[in-house]
């Protein structure tokens, strides 16, 4: 999994021949599309994006942001950058081909901006299709050809655009424990509508919001390969609608639209309200354009018909009981969504009136991403078979089955080799009249490595069983490999774990037991994830979830000792979003500040700072109500006010310890400091000064209360607490060296080189060492193969990272993914510059470690501007460093060397090389400013 991609992303590669053709067009075309220049363009725009997405359908942002990256036509040249652009947006592809931007023609804009360019044309209306392209002018004044065209469409922007009504089946969810289900059990309902079209449509879109998952069928064909749609939202107030294009599925004459609803989130206890039932419901509206300017709307209402499907939920969709699915093939109707079915015995759909805000689903859908094949099938007790899938994973399974009609085959899922079932995850299939069938997940997902098959009278073949990783279909952005096999394995298992946690537009703590979007756990995953995947849309959606859940009933603990407080506090936040449920503390809710800051850091997204600033202010105001004498005080119940969580040997909850009091006050300072930066960036100087001064005041009080001068330390000397203090500059300047020395001693001497932190504290250990350029200490901790450590998990057979260092509880968890950020930002040294975010300017600080067994590193990262490369190797006493700086950016390279005068690029002294400037030397490094281009440095080392 750690193998590197081709040097150019396959997702949008034009190819050498294509680039040559584009350049030749420049000299032969006439009119507005291009202008002759003395030299061919050095860059062309590619990979057009709208709100982080490729060709999105049904968005509801009325001033969407557009962006593009670059490919170079002259890879051996340097300094390629954009000096101007022109965007055309048209109502039709034909107008765009004629270079007519009837919606927006930006004109020639002198600017190097190529990301987050705000649409500036005519007001966008519901259902509008927008076709667009861009061309750019390079540093030589040469204009590129127009990019290939892209598209976005608008959704239904106002409530008055909706004529559809919420519908569903009449039965409500009934809990049951054993199969067969009782007669009143809620089957995942089918809904269908038959209608006639007098003409073949020219264009047809359907907009679908559902509480609970849905699948769309038109004329008995499934419309999309997306699964588990829509992404999870706070269904106490919001439903997101998904837009599907169905033109090619419709026909002249009779048609059927079928909706298959899954129970799932419709019965989640914390979404229960008096305005909607405990059953899946849907709102759907098809807008169909016909020849001659005719139009037809098909919308959900009481004329739709419903019937129970063969599928139903096992479990209660809550903590420790997400269960699985039961499918009874005896009840199949093969043509249930087709025109040939007689639905006269189907019941009329029930109408509902939930009070929900509708908004567009604006992120990549969930899809089957990777096929997983079993490696072994062994006998199990009582005539069962145990299937080993070879890896712990989350997603769907397909199992081909045969036997006597009516036979029941049960499946139990386990992530533990010593347990036949974990976390009550189980499914079942009852064979239909043919005695053959295939179980496949539809509205629930499994998690585990082993599948126990019960009731099967024969040993299945390996080819009978297939697994599929299911997650949000974001693209890969980063690749890493190195000479150290253990580090490659840690990198791979870290990313594999993340992919198994990121389903449905948020990151869960664990996919089997809880499925909650914990903010504390997200500190351990976000920086790692942004260094590996394109996640702008994904995290923008999750930030909306955090805004939604603010100010509700407070989450004052879960245990018997917890107190309940029903009074709503405006700024308070639960510890999970959009799921509400779960324990935590300030470092969980305070993710509402960390998340938008990281999106700004990686994508230069100021809008995300602006839209979240009210949430940030309200959260910080809430914390003020929980402070006394310039420090936070303990509040809440047993599962509130948690600090670091699950460090090695941790036992029980920790809300009442002095260490937690220290940690949470440090985190408050961290929140205040980050909020001050955000306020400054978005033009809120008064707020910036307020938060900056408040952070200083609190820091003074916290240092005075907790500093131990005898130890040059804080509280119990744990790495996490010292790292947190150093990161926020808690020690006065004259004490920082001593505290750093104590921190190093804690790692190297007291913990013998082992990592000693949990979910939130571990985040600060990694972040502190990255911020202050100490990859050597992380290397020592990461390469340990005994307890506690990532190597210890791998040595014990882990294929995903665990919840606890010792393997208790969940074996697929978000706890320790923070190490993943170190590979890209530490060892490869590709780091964004906070002063020029989004990699407009970035740092290359490769960690070429002396006296350690690491001989080479190769890394690539797809930034918002294009591909960044960092590859280094040590050959005898010579360092080789190959780096790539994408067009429209600059970089500062910190080149390790024992002899700065020995540094050469392509075997030439730096003074003779174009595209770079040798700034200075410091601490065994040559500091070199780089223009866009590819470089190969050598230096004595």
Secondary structure, DSSP 4 states (H G I P E B T S, - for coil): ------SS-TTT---HHHHHHHHHHHHH--GGG----SS--SEEEEEEEETTBSS-SSB--TT-EEEEEEEES-TT-----EEEEEEEEESSHHHHHTT--SSEE---EE----SSEE--SSPP-TT-EEEEEEEEEETTSPBPPPPPPEEEEB---SGGG----EEE-S-------SSSPPTT--EEEEEEEEEEESS--SEEEEEEEEES-EEEEETTEE--S-BSBS----TTTEEEEEEEE-GGG--SEEEEEEEEE--GGGG-GGG--TTS-SS-EEEEEEEEEEGGGEEEEEE-STTSEEEEEEEEEES-SSTT---EEEEEGGG--TTTTSTT---TTSEEPEEE----EEEE--SPPEEEEEEEE--EEEEEGGGEEEEEEEEEEEEEEEEEEESSTT-EEEEEEESSTT-S-STT-EEEEE--TTSEEEEE-SSS-EEEEEEEEES-SSPPPGGGEEEEEEEE-PPB-EEEEES-HHHHHHHHHHHHHHHHH--SSS--S-TTTT---BHHHHHTTHHHHHTTB--HHHHHHHHHHHHHHTTSB----SSTT-----SB-TT---SBTTT--S---HHHHTHHHHHHHHHHHHH--HHHHHHHHHHHHHHHHHHHTTEETTEE---SSTTSS--S---TT--S--TTSHHHHHHHHHHHHHHHHHHHHHHHHTT-HHHHHHHHHHHHHHHHHHHHHHEETTTTEETT--HHHHHHHHHTT-S-HHHHHHHHHHHHHIIIIISTT-----HHHHHHHHHHHHHTT-HHHHHHHHT--SSSSHHHHHHTT-SS--SSTT--S-SS-STTGGGHHHIIIIIS-EEEBTTBTTTTEEEE-----TTSS--EEEEEEEETTEEEEEEEEEETTEEEEEEEE-TT-EEEEEEE-S-GGG-EETTEEGGG-TTEEEEEEETTEEEEEE-SEEEEEEEE-
